[in-house]
């Protein structure tokens, strides 16, 4: 039997289980915990962006909003990994980008890369 590699909070993010994530945070789960080199916020933004890219549907920002409301720090960047701001930029996750910008000036003062339009143009090939 393969053991689940995620912490309960990361599993809630991975499953997009908003109620469970909120319950865990209410019960004291660390909103900035790191699992497999990703914070919960980085995991949420990556999941939301990748899900939208794969499905062609608009980005759902509920996980990001929940984590930021509970005080997730958007600044940490594990060495060699993309930060929450980088991931929001990469996926053109404008809602996450705006939410982070309201919390910190890090996103607001950073130039956008425009990778999303390039990735979308390559998707149909």
Secondary structure, 3 states (H helix, E strand, C coil): CCCCCCCHHHHHHHCCCHHHHHHHHHCCCCCCCEECCEEHHHHHHHHHHHHHHHHCCCCCCHHHHHHHHCCCCCCCCCCCCCCHHHHHHHCCCHHHHHHHHHHCHHHHCCCCCCHHHHHHHHHCC
